[in-house]
């Protein structure tokens, strides 16, 4: 296990699993292509939606990096963007 993941496809990413992760976990998504992170998708079981910067989708391109932290606010667990580097 690690916390840095290379995103190689072009499909939209709407949810990220919380299996084997706990609140406070931080992940980094490094893009090699033009995949989109979708903001605000409702949670579905252990698949958790994202709250992204500006409450907008993030369209990654090669060498972009997004940092997300898993946490709960008001009892709702979400992956929340901490930062994004657009290169």
C-alpha positions as CSV (number, residue, x, y, z in Angstrom):
1,X,0.0,0.0,0.0
2,X,1.0,3.6,-0.7
3,X,-0.7,6.9,-0.9
4,X,0.4,8.1,-4.3
5,X,-1.4,6.9,-7.4
6,X,-0.7,7.4,-11.1
7,X,-3.9,8.2,-13.0
8,X,-3.4,6.9,-16.6
9,X,-6.9,6.7,-18.1
10,X,-9.3,9.3,-19.4
11,X,-12.5,8.1,-17.7
12,X,-14.1,10.3,-15.0
13,X,-13.4,9.4,-11.4
14,X,-16.5,10.0,-9.3
15,X,-15.8,8.0,-6.1
16,X,-12.8,6.7,-4.2
17,X,-13.0,3.7,-1.8
18,X,-12.4,4.2,1.9
19,X,-11.5,0.5,2.4
20,X,-8.3,0.3,4.4
21,X,-8.2,4.1,4.9
22,X,-9.2,6.1,8.0
23,X,-10.1,9.7,8.5
24,X,-7.0,11.8,8.2
25,X,-5.5,9.7,5.4
26,X,-4.0,11.7,2.6
27,X,-3.6,10.5,-1.0
28,X,-2.0,12.0,-4.0
29,X,-3.3,11.5,-7.5
30,X,-0.7,12.1,-10.3
31,X,-2.1,12.4,-13.8
32,X,-0.5,11.2,-17.0
33,X,-3.6,11.9,-19.1
34,X,-6.8,13.9,-19.2
35,X,-9.0,12.2,-16.6
36,X,-11.6,14.2,-14.7
37,X,-12.3,14.1,-11.0
38,X,-16.0,14.7,-10.4
39,X,-17.0,17.0,-7.5
40,X,-20.0,16.3,-5.2
41,X,-21.0,12.7,-6.2
42,X,-23.0,11.1,-3.4
43,X,-21.3,8.4,-1.3
44,X,-22.3,4.8,-2.1
45,X,-21.3,2.4,0.7
46,X,-17.5,2.3,1.0
47,X,-17.1,4.4,-2.2
48,X,-16.7,8.1,-1.1
49,X,-17.3,11.2,-3.1
50,X,-15.0,14.2,-3.4
51,X,-15.3,17.8,-2.5
52,X,-12.9,19.6,-4.8
53,X,-11.5,23.1,-4.8
54,X,-14.1,25.7,-5.9
55,X,-16.8,22.9,-5.9
56,X,-16.0,22.2,-9.5
57,X,-14.7,19.2,-11.4
58,X,-11.0,18.9,-11.9
59,X,-9.8,18.0,-15.4
60,X,-6.3,16.7,-15.0
61,X,-3.6,16.8,-17.6
62,X,-0.1,15.3,-17.7
63,X,2.0,16.1,-14.6
64,X,-0.9,17.5,-12.6
65,X,-1.2,16.4,-8.9
66,X,-4.2,16.6,-6.6
67,X,-3.9,16.0,-2.8
68,X,-7.0,14.7,-1.0
69,X,-7.7,14.0,2.7
70,X,-10.4,11.7,4.0
71,X,-12.5,13.2,6.8
72,X,-15.9,13.8,8.2
73,X,-17.7,17.1,8.6
74,X,-21.2,16.9,10.1
75,X,-21.0,13.1,10.1
76,X,-20.5,12.9,6.4
77,X,-17.2,11.3,5.2
78,X,-15.7,12.8,2.0
79,X,-12.4,13.0,0.2
80,X,-11.6,16.7,0.3
81,X,-9.1,18.5,-1.9
82,X,-6.2,20.0,0.1
83,X,-4.3,21.2,-3.0
84,X,-3.8,20.8,-6.7
85,X,-0.8,21.5,-8.8
86,X,-1.4,22.3,-12.4
87,X,1.7,21.8,-14.4
